[in-house]
Amino acid sequence: MSDRDDRRAQTPEAASTGGLNRDRQPHLVVIGAGIVGACTALEALSAGFRVTILEPGEPGGEQAASYGNGCWLSPMSVIPPAGPGLWKKIPRFLTDPLGPLAIRWSYLPRVAPWLIRYLRAGWTEARVEAAARALRPLLKDAPALHKALAARAGVARLIEQRGLMYIYETRAQFESEAMAWRIRRKVGVEWLELDADEMRQREPELDRRYRFGVLVEEGGHCRDPGAYVAALVAQAVAEGATLRRARASGFRIEAGRLRAVVTDAGELAADRAVICAGAHSRALAAAAGSPVPLESERGYHAMLPGAEIGPRTPMMPYDGKMSVTWTDRGLRCSGQVEIAGLDAAPNWKRAEILRDHLLRSFPRLPRDLKPGEVKVWMGHRPSMPDGLPCLGPSRASGDVLLGFGHGHVGLVAGPRSAQILGAMLAGRVPPVPAEPFLPSRFG
Ligand SMILES: Cc1cc2nc3c(=O)[nH]c(=O)nc-3n(C[C@H](O)[C@H](O)[C@H](O)COP(=O)(O)OP(=O)(O)OC[C@H]3O[C@@H](n4cnc5c(N)ncnc54)[C@H](O)[C@@H]3O)c2cc1C
């Protein structure tokens, strides 16, 4: 069989038209069971692949960013983290270890090349707008896509769509973010502006210092992202996928074709693979010939499992740079960006900052919290310097796709990213323009 015939035999279409049995279906290994891996596995099953999911931990477990995030399904999160003039704040990021964005001194030499790319990506408004235009199709309709997936997995109640709110002490604070809101409007985001009275009516428990709000009605949220991911993976298994508790470490690629995924439990024969290991994907991508600049932007949450007071709509206070969302596990407050790599110990003072801000935002929450009454968590946002994910073929083999790098928007972007990856696997045209996300943009 020639190489070309061989490739045709490994597309699902070829398998189905040839009436081949399950063992002859092309075998796809999805590496990592966070939100991106879970959605990709379901998409690939629909496209006719035989699927194995490789995951050393619990799907959607605490090791994954997908477990402890802010739960926002925010189609308006199109503004990449770096913007014009951010470079001026670098000294503060280095000297204030508890600021909303901090860089550990000891990690600076290692992260410097990524940081330079990060600053350059947001150097001008035009660059920020280009990123927003690329991201909007990835995020638009996300709540509807999540609802459909959740229904497929029998957990429809986990996805809600009652808008998302940004809250400010003054209108001037909102206007200080004029560039971001201008670009959001240009890419089609709409919102309602709320004055102090409307805020009071909508959010009676919210501290009175917040006197201006912006409600984005198209936004949604997930009531428990960890349970949601676990349910999606269970659904994939129910539809025929295999879940293997192993850690991928590389690939056996011969003459440009994938033969096997190498794991800590031996080799797993595979026709195709997608790297969805979140912030841990860098070494795997390099093993597939694509040494892309992936970095961890560490984040935290503080959660009050017994809280009885909180917001009606998930919200983001301007002065706290965090999201406050009811979850099935309690009232969760998430945020903070800490650049310190994958291995440094968590700095739990950051979670305390989130907790204290939460208590200041909702004055009727109990003050005398005992240690067990606050749950804290730290996780790794998988972040590319330009704020766009990496979706597409690796350099060493078109059989190995990169599917990571979603930074602050991995939960919301999971289903559409999986559709793009599914289309690439099946040789179809992706549902939205995928060029901005191709790993080849990094050379
Ligand atoms: C504090 C915080 C708040 C956030 N808030 C939001 C939000 O409100 N909305 C939003 O859209 N996004 C949010 N995010 C970002 C979002 O959580 C991430 O972008 C997203 O979860 C990344 O998903 P993932 O599947 O790529 O990676 P992960 O969820 O990290 O999953 C990767 C999986 O791969 C596994 N793995 C690692 N190495 C290997 C290996 N070698 N072999 C096999 N498996 C491996 C891991 O065990 C893990 O289960 C937030 C993140 C943080 C930290």
The ligand as a Gaussian input file, in Angstrom:
#p B3LYP/6-31G(d) Opt

LIG

0 1
 C       -8.316000      30.923000      38.321000
 C       -8.767000      30.603000      36.907000
 C       -9.972000      31.115000      36.450000
 C      -10.397000      30.849000      35.143000
 N      -11.628000      31.271000      34.757000
 C      -12.095000      30.927000      33.523000
 C      -13.424000      31.244000      33.144000
 O      -14.207000      31.776000      33.945000
 N      -13.828000      30.929000      31.887000
 C      -12.994000      30.307000      30.985000
 O      -13.397000      30.089000      29.841000
 N      -11.722000      29.940000      31.343000
 C      -11.277000      30.223000      32.586000
 N      -10.020000      29.843000      32.969000
 C       -9.161000      29.165000      31.993000
 C       -9.563000      27.699000      31.806000
 O       -9.779000      27.086000      33.058000
 C       -8.466000      26.961000      31.039000
 O       -8.120000      27.658000      29.864000
 C       -8.965000      25.564000      30.620000
 O       -9.472000      24.871000      31.724000
 C       -7.844000      24.760000      29.981000
 O       -8.382000      23.507000      29.660000
 P       -7.461000      22.353000      29.096000
 O       -8.334000      21.207000      28.809000
 O       -6.610000      22.900000      28.000000
 O       -6.410000      22.038000      30.290000
 P       -6.650000      21.391000      31.719000
 O       -8.024000      21.624000      32.217000
 O       -5.523000      21.819000      32.593000
 O       -6.546000      19.838000      31.456000
 C       -5.346000      19.230000      31.036000
 C       -5.382000      17.776000      31.451000
 O       -4.244000      17.120000      30.877000
 C       -3.731000      16.206000      31.806000
 N       -2.320000      15.971000      31.487000
 C       -1.258000      16.756000      31.798000
 N       -0.125000      16.190000      31.326000
 C       -0.493000      15.048000      30.701000
 C        0.238000      14.043000      30.012000
 N        1.574000      14.116000      29.859000
 N       -0.451000      12.979000      29.496000
 C       -1.803000      12.896000      29.628000
 N       -2.539000      13.853000      30.269000
 C       -1.885000      14.906000      30.791000
 C       -3.935000      16.870000      33.148000
 O       -3.948000      15.907000      34.200000
 C       -5.279000      17.558000      32.956000
 O       -6.347000      16.757000      33.410000
 C       -9.570000      30.084000      34.271000
 C       -8.380000      29.533000      34.750000
 C       -7.969000      29.778000      36.058000
 C       -6.702000      29.148000      36.559000

